[in-house]
Amino acid sequence: MPCSITDWIGPARNQRGLALFFQVRDVLWYSPEELVKQSDDWHLTDILDYEHGRGDPFAAAVRATRMPMVITDPAQDDNPIVFCNVAFQTLTGYSRAEIIGRNCRFLQGPDSDAGAVAKVREAIDAGHDVDVDILNYRKDGSTFWNALYLSPVRDQGGAIRFFFASQMDVTERVEAQKIISDQKHLVEQEVERRTADLRRALEAKTILLHEVDHRVKNNLTMIGSLLRLQVRTIDDPVVASRLGSMLERVDALATVHRQLYQSHDITLFDLGTFAQSLAIDVVGASGRDDIRLRIDAQPLLVDAANASALGLILNEILTNAIKHGFADGRGGCLTLSVEREDGRGLIRICDDGPGLPAAKRTRSIGTALIARLASQANAEAEWTGNNPGTCVTITFPRSETT
């Protein structure tokens, strides 16, 4: 008595090609009445040269499964179909007499994909398995998508005796995939359209904001010019000095807006580049050639909304360093460094002057202005000694995009 399916089938059978019958979980058996209708097909499985008679589970599976199946004989001219089960006849609409002796290509039509057909032909020529979805035609001219699996059946010597092919109507799946693909294409088109609209809107917004910054810069420049004229008419040195300080702040704001309207990204402001430019301008405007400027700055992006506040803070610190660190004609070195540290931006301005006592610093207008501006920009200002001189360190949030 055979003890396993392998014993029943025999070692000569192609295990990959035939095991499909026993691995398909949804195999359903025909009723006895339906099997009677297939009685004429019993002898057709005998050509497989496996002498197991009607008790052979392989032959029974081929005949009884609801999965359409055919067997072809490559030894005959044009590799014709030599067996087809009832499920195949039902799927295609052809009778057994119309199928036997014909090559499987009779199911192809004008819309069958040539690439899929070539893939099947190459597999047959090479003698290996192939699975492919191919558009086939029924007898009545209607089409269906066929999930074809084809495998060679070899004898004990390894020669190909037959080709086994199973089919499955997967039209619903293919059509569903096409619907999904079409919907995806429509969605992608809509996304592209909306992206183009948003891009145009952003470009319009960018132009508008650049125009606003440009006009603000021009207005601040005009205000600065008026202040300069006013300073020239004032004899009181104290008042003139205070107006001069106001003029420096206006100029700093104008510089911020000039850089903003020249920027390609309206949401960001390069504070590192601005700090370097501002330090050069402030020292140059002081007319002091005895102040050496040492700069170690790198580009550092911050949100544009904080640009004005941070720009004014830097201006205030730089001008105070020159006024108090290098007072009475004393020369020296002014150091500016811009760097990143622990996810935040850091700017340090140091002088090597006599230092600024804490009591005097807390009473100054500049210190109060720095404190308010720092709060507005979510920044922090810290004064420390420089031995000699004073250092002011400003830490502030960097842009989340950097």
C-alpha positions as CSV (number, residue, x, y, z in Angstrom):
1,M,0.0,0.0,0.0
2,P,1.3,3.5,-0.8
3,C,2.1,5.5,2.3
4,S,2.2,9.0,0.8
5,I,1.1,11.1,-2.1
6,T,4.7,10.9,-3.4
7,D,4.3,7.1,-3.5
8,W,1.1,7.5,-5.4
9,I,2.4,10.0,-7.9
10,G,5.8,8.4,-8.5
11,P,9.3,9.9,-8.5
12,A,9.1,10.8,-12.2
13,R,6.6,13.5,-11.7
14,N,7.4,17.2,-11.7
15,Q,6.8,18.1,-8.1
16,R,6.5,21.9,-8.7
17,G,4.2,21.4,-11.6
18,L,1.9,18.9,-10.1
19,A,2.0,19.9,-6.4
20,L,-0.3,22.8,-7.3
21,F,-3.2,20.4,-7.3
22,F,-2.7,19.5,-3.7
23,Q,-1.7,23.0,-2.5
24,V,-4.7,25.0,-3.8
25,R,-6.8,25.4,-0.8
26,D,-10.0,26.3,-2.6
27,V,-10.3,23.1,-4.7
28,L,-13.9,22.0,-4.9
29,W,-15.0,18.6,-6.1
30,Y,-17.8,18.1,-8.6
31,S,-20.8,16.1,-7.6
32,P,-21.2,12.5,-8.7
33,E,-23.6,13.6,-11.4
34,E,-21.0,16.0,-12.8
35,L,-18.3,13.3,-12.7
36,V,-20.6,11.0,-14.8
37,K,-20.6,13.7,-17.5
38,Q,-16.8,13.6,-17.6
39,S,-16.7,9.8,-18.1
40,D,-15.4,10.2,-21.7
41,D,-12.4,12.1,-20.3
42,W,-11.2,9.3,-18.1
43,H,-9.1,7.7,-20.7
44,L,-7.4,11.0,-21.6
45,T,-5.3,11.0,-18.4
46,D,-3.9,7.6,-19.3
47,I,-1.6,9.2,-21.9
48,L,0.4,10.6,-19.0
49,D,1.9,7.1,-18.8
50,Y,1.2,6.8,-15.1
51,E,-0.5,3.4,-14.6
52,H,-2.6,4.1,-11.6
53,G,-6.0,3.9,-13.2
54,R,-9.0,5.6,-11.8
55,G,-7.6,5.6,-8.3
56,D,-4.8,8.0,-9.2
57,P,-5.4,11.2,-7.1
58,F,-3.5,13.3,-9.7
59,A,-5.9,12.2,-12.5
60,A,-8.9,12.7,-10.2
61,A,-7.8,16.2,-9.3
62,V,-7.3,17.2,-12.9
63,R,-10.8,16.0,-13.8
64,A,-12.7,17.1,-10.8
65,T,-11.2,20.5,-9.7
66,R,-13.2,23.6,-10.6
67,M,-9.9,25.2,-11.6
68,P,-9.5,25.3,-15.4
69,M,-6.6,23.0,-16.5
70,V,-5.1,21.7,-19.7
71,I,-2.2,19.4,-20.6
72,T,-0.2,19.9,-23.9
73,D,2.1,17.5,-25.7
74,P,5.3,19.1,-26.9
75,A,6.2,16.0,-28.8
76,Q,3.5,16.7,-31.3
77,D,3.6,19.4,-33.9
78,D,2.8,22.9,-32.4
79,N,2.5,21.5,-28.9
80,P,-1.3,20.9,-29.0
81,I,-3.7,20.5,-26.1
82,V,-4.3,16.8,-25.4
83,F,-6.4,17.2,-22.3
84,C,-8.8,19.8,-20.9
85,N,-11.1,19.5,-18.0
86,V,-14.7,20.7,-17.8
87,A,-13.8,23.8,-15.9
88,F,-11.6,24.9,-18.8
89,Q,-14.4,24.3,-21.3
90,T,-16.8,26.3,-19.1
91,L,-14.3,29.2,-18.8
92,T,-13.6,29.5,-22.5
93,G,-17.0,28.5,-23.9
94,Y,-15.5,25.9,-26.2
95,S,-16.3,22.2,-26.2
96,R,-13.7,19.5,-25.7
97,A,-13.8,18.7,-29.4
98,E,-13.1,22.3,-30.3
99,I,-10.2,22.4,-27.9
100,I,-8.3,19.1,-28.2
101,G,-5.5,19.3,-30.9
102,R,-5.2,23.1,-30.9
103,N,-2.4,25.2,-29.5
104,C,-3.4,27.4,-26.6
105,R,-2.8,30.5,-28.6
106,F,-6.3,30.2,-30.1
107,L,-7.5,32.0,-26.9
108,Q,-5.4,35.1,-27.8
109,G,-6.9,38.1,-29.6
110,P,-6.0,41.5,-30.9
111,D,-5.7,43.1,-27.5
112,S,-3.6,40.3,-25.9
113,D,-0.3,41.7,-24.7
114,A,2.5,40.6,-27.0
115,G,5.0,40.8,-24.1
116,A,3.0,38.4,-22.0
117,V,2.6,36.0,-25.0
118,A,6.4,36.2,-25.6
119,K,7.0,35.4,-21.9
120,V,5.0,32.2,-22.2
121,R,6.7,31.2,-25.4
122,E,10.1,31.7,-23.9
123,A,9.2,29.6,-20.9
124,I,8.1,26.7,-23.1
125,D,11.2,26.9,-25.2
126,A,13.4,27.0,-22.1
127,G,11.4,24.3,-20.3
128,H,10.7,26.2,-17.1
129,D,7.7,27.4,-15.1
130,V,6.0,30.7,-15.9
131,D,3.1,32.6,-14.4
132,V,1.6,35.6,-16.2
133,D,-1.7,37.5,-16.5
134,I,-2.8,37.5,-20.1
135,L,-6.0,38.8,-21.8
136,N,-7.8,35.9,-23.5
137,Y,-10.9,35.6,-25.6
138,R,-13.9,33.3,-25.2
139,K,-15.7,31.6,-28.0
140,D,-18.4,34.3,-28.0
141,G,-15.7,37.0,-28.3
142,S,-15.9,38.3,-24.8
143,T,-12.6,38.8,-23.0
144,F,-11.3,37.7,-19.6
145,W,-8.0,38.2,-17.7
146,N,-6.4,34.8,-17.3
147,A,-3.9,34.2,-14.5
148,L,-2.0,31.5,-16.3
149,Y,0.5,29.1,-14.6
150,L,2.4,26.8,-16.8
151,S,4.9,24.1,-15.8
152,P,6.7,21.3,-17.6
153,V,6.1,17.6,-16.6
154,R,9.3,15.5,-17.0
155,D,9.9,11.8,-17.1
156,Q,12.4,9.8,-15.1
157,G,15.1,10.8,-17.5
158,G,14.4,14.5,-17.2
159,A,12.9,14.8,-20.6
160,I,9.8,17.0,-20.9
161,R,6.8,14.8,-21.7
162,F,4.0,17.3,-21.2
163,F,3.2,20.9,-20.2
164,F,0.6,21.4,-17.5
165,A,-1.3,24.7,-17.4
166,S,-3.8,26.0,-14.9
167,Q,-6.0,29.1,-15.5
168,M,-7.9,31.4,-13.3
169,D,-10.3,34.2,-14.3
170,V,-8.9,37.3,-12.5
171,T,-10.8,39.8,-14.5
172,E,-12.3,41.5,-11.4
173,R,-8.9,41.8,-9.8
174,V,-7.3,43.3,-12.9
175,E,-10.2,45.7,-13.4
176,A,-10.1,46.7,-9.8
177,Q,-6.3,47.4,-10.2
178,K,-7.0,49.4,-13.3
179,I,-9.6,51.5,-11.4
180,I,-7.1,52.0,-8.6
181,S,-4.5,53.0,-11.2
182,D,-6.8,55.4,-12.9
183,Q,-7.9,56.9,-9.6
184,K,-4.3,57.2,-8.6
185,H,-3.5,59.0,-11.9
186,L,-6.4,61.4,-11.3
187,V,-5.3,62.1,-7.8
188,E,-1.7,62.7,-9.0
189,Q,-3.1,65.1,-11.6
190,E,-5.1,66.9,-9.0
191,V,-2.1,67.1,-6.7
192,E,0.0,68.5,-9.5
193,R,-2.7,71.1,-10.3
194,R,-3.1,72.1,-6.7
195,T,0.7,72.2,-6.2
196,A,1.0,74.5,-9.2
197,D,-1.8,76.7,-7.8
198,L,0.0,76.8,-4.4
199,R,3.3,77.5,-6.1
200,R,1.8,80.4,-8.0
201,A,0.2,81.7,-4.8
202,L,3.5,81.4,-3.0
203,E,5.3,83.2,-5.8
204,A,2.7,86.0,-5.6
205,K,3.0,86.2,-1.8
206,T,6.8,86.3,-2.1
207,I,6.6,89.1,-4.6
208,L,4.2,91.0,-2.3
209,L,6.3,90.5,0.8
210,H,9.5,91.5,-1.0
211,E,7.7,94.6,-2.2
212,V,6.6,95.3,1.4
213,D,10.1,94.9,2.7
214,H,11.5,97.0,0.0
215,R,9.0,99.8,0.8
216,V,9.7,99.5,4.5
217,K,13.4,99.7,3.8
218,N,12.9,102.9,1.7
219,N,10.7,104.5,4.4
220,L,13.3,103.7,7.1
221,T,16.0,105.1,4.9
222,M,13.9,108.3,4.5
223,I,13.4,108.5,8.2
224,G,17.1,108.1,8.7
225,S,17.8,110.9,6.3
226,L,15.4,113.2,8.2
227,L,17.1,112.3,11.5
228,R,20.5,113.1,10.1
229,L,19.3,116.5,9.0
230,Q,17.8,117.1,12.4
231,V,21.0,116.1,14.2
232,R,23.0,118.6,12.2
233,T,20.7,121.4,13.5
234,I,20.9,120.5,17.2
235,D,23.6,122.2,19.3
236,D,22.9,120.2,22.5
237,P,25.4,117.3,22.4
238,V,23.3,115.2,24.7
239,V,20.2,115.5,22.5
240,A,22.3,115.0,19.4
241,S,23.8,111.9,20.9
242,R,20.4,110.4,21.6
243,L,19.1,111.2,18.1
244,G,22.3,109.6,16.8
245,S,21.5,106.4,18.7
246,M,18.0,106.4,17.3
247,L,19.4,106.9,13.8
248,E,21.7,103.9,14.2
249,R,18.7,101.7,15.2
250,V,16.7,102.9,12.2
251,D,19.6,102.1,9.9
252,A,19.9,98.7,11.4
253,L,16.2,98.0,10.8
254,A,16.6,99.3,7.2
255,T,19.5,96.8,6.7
256,V,17.3,93.9,8.0
257,H,14.5,94.7,5.5
258,R,17.0,95.2,2.7
259,Q,18.3,91.6,3.3
260,L,14.8,90.3,3.7
261,Y,13.5,91.6,0.3
262,Q,16.7,90.3,-1.4
263,S,16.2,86.8,0.1
264,H,14.8,83.9,-2.0
265,D,13.0,82.4,0.9
266,I,10.6,84.9,2.6
267,T,10.3,82.7,5.7
268,L,14.0,82.7,6.7
269,F,16.6,85.2,7.6
270,D,20.3,84.6,7.6
271,L,21.3,86.1,10.9
272,G,24.9,85.0,10.6
273,T,25.5,86.9,7.4
274,F,23.6,89.9,8.7
275,A,25.7,90.0,11.9
276,Q,29.0,90.0,9.9
277,S,27.8,92.8,7.6
278,L,26.4,94.8,10.5
279,A,29.6,94.6,12.5
280,I,31.7,95.8,9.5
281,D,29.2,98.7,8.9
282,V,29.1,99.8,12.6
283,V,32.9,99.8,13.0
284,G,33.2,101.6,9.7
285,A,30.6,104.2,10.6
286,S,32.4,105.0,13.8
287,G,35.4,106.2,11.9
288,R,37.7,104.3,14.2
289,D,40.6,102.8,12.4
290,D,42.2,101.7,15.8
291,I,39.5,99.1,16.4
292,R,40.4,95.7,15.0
293,L,37.5,93.5,14.0
294,R,37.8,89.7,14.3
295,I,34.9,87.8,12.9
296,D,34.2,84.0,13.0
297,A,30.7,83.7,11.5
298,Q,28.8,81.1,9.6
299,P,25.4,81.3,7.9
300,L,22.7,80.8,10.5
301,L,19.0,80.8,9.5
302,V,16.2,82.1,11.8
303,D,12.5,82.6,11.3
304,A,12.0,85.9,9.4
305,A,9.4,87.0,12.1
306,N,12.3,87.3,14.5
307,A,14.7,89.1,12.2
308,S,13.9,92.7,13.2
309,A,14.2,92.0,17.0
310,L,17.4,90.1,16.6
311,G,18.9,92.6,14.2
312,L,18.2,95.4,16.7
313,I,19.7,93.5,19.5
314,L,23.0,93.0,17.6
315,N,23.1,96.6,16.6
316,E,22.6,97.7,20.2
317,I,25.4,95.4,21.5
318,L,27.8,96.4,18.8
319,T,27.3,100.1,19.2
320,N,27.5,99.9,23.0
321,A,30.8,97.9,22.7
322,I,32.3,100.7,20.6
323,K,30.9,103.5,22.9
324,H,31.9,102.0,26.2
325,G,34.6,99.4,25.4
326,F,36.6,101.8,23.3
327,A,35.8,105.1,24.9
328,D,38.1,108.1,25.1
329,G,40.0,107.1,21.9
330,R,41.1,103.7,23.4
331,G,41.8,101.2,20.6
332,G,41.4,97.5,20.9
333,C,39.9,94.3,19.4
334,L,36.2,93.6,18.9
335,T,35.3,89.9,18.4
336,L,32.2,88.5,16.8
337,S,31.4,84.8,16.6
338,V,28.3,83.1,15.2
339,E,27.7,79.4,15.7
340,R,25.2,76.6,16.4
341,E,25.0,75.0,19.7
342,D,22.5,72.3,21.0
343,G,19.9,73.1,18.5
344,R,20.0,76.9,19.1
345,G,21.9,79.8,17.5
346,L,24.6,81.5,19.5
347,I,26.2,85.0,18.8
348,R,28.9,86.2,21.1
349,I,30.3,89.8,20.9
350,C,33.4,90.6,23.0
351,D,35.6,93.6,23.5
352,D,38.8,94.0,25.4
353,G,38.0,97.3,27.1
354,P,37.8,98.2,30.8
355,G,34.4,96.4,31.2
356,L,31.0,97.6,32.0
357,P,29.9,97.5,35.7
358,A,26.6,95.7,36.3
359,A,25.0,98.6,38.1
360,K,25.7,101.0,35.2
361,R,24.5,98.4,32.7
362,T,21.2,97.8,34.4
363,R,20.3,101.5,34.3
364,S,21.0,101.9,30.6
365,I,18.3,102.3,27.9
366,G,20.2,100.0,25.6
367,T,20.1,97.1,28.2
368,A,16.3,97.6,28.7
369,L,15.8,97.6,25.0
370,I,17.8,94.4,24.6
371,A,15.8,92.7,27.3
372,R,12.5,93.6,25.7
373,L,13.6,92.6,22.2
374,A,15.1,89.3,23.5
375,S,11.7,88.4,25.1
376,Q,10.0,89.2,21.8
377,A,12.3,86.8,19.9
378,N,12.4,84.1,22.5
379,A,16.1,84.8,23.0
380,E,18.4,85.2,26.0
381,A,21.2,87.8,26.6
382,E,24.0,87.1,29.1
383,W,26.8,89.5,30.1
384,T,30.1,88.1,31.3
385,G,33.6,89.4,31.9
386,N,36.2,89.0,29.2
387,N,39.4,89.6,31.3
388,P,39.7,92.4,30.2
389,G,36.5,93.7,28.7
390,T,32.9,92.5,28.4
391,C,31.2,89.6,26.5
392,V,27.6,89.5,25.6
393,T,26.1,86.2,24.5
394,I,22.8,85.9,22.7
395,T,21.1,82.5,22.3
396,F,18.0,82.2,20.3
397,P,15.9,79.5,18.4
398,R,17.1,78.5,15.0
399,S,14.7,77.9,12.2
400,E,13.1,74.4,12.4
401,T,14.0,73.9,8.7
402,T,17.7,74.1,9.3
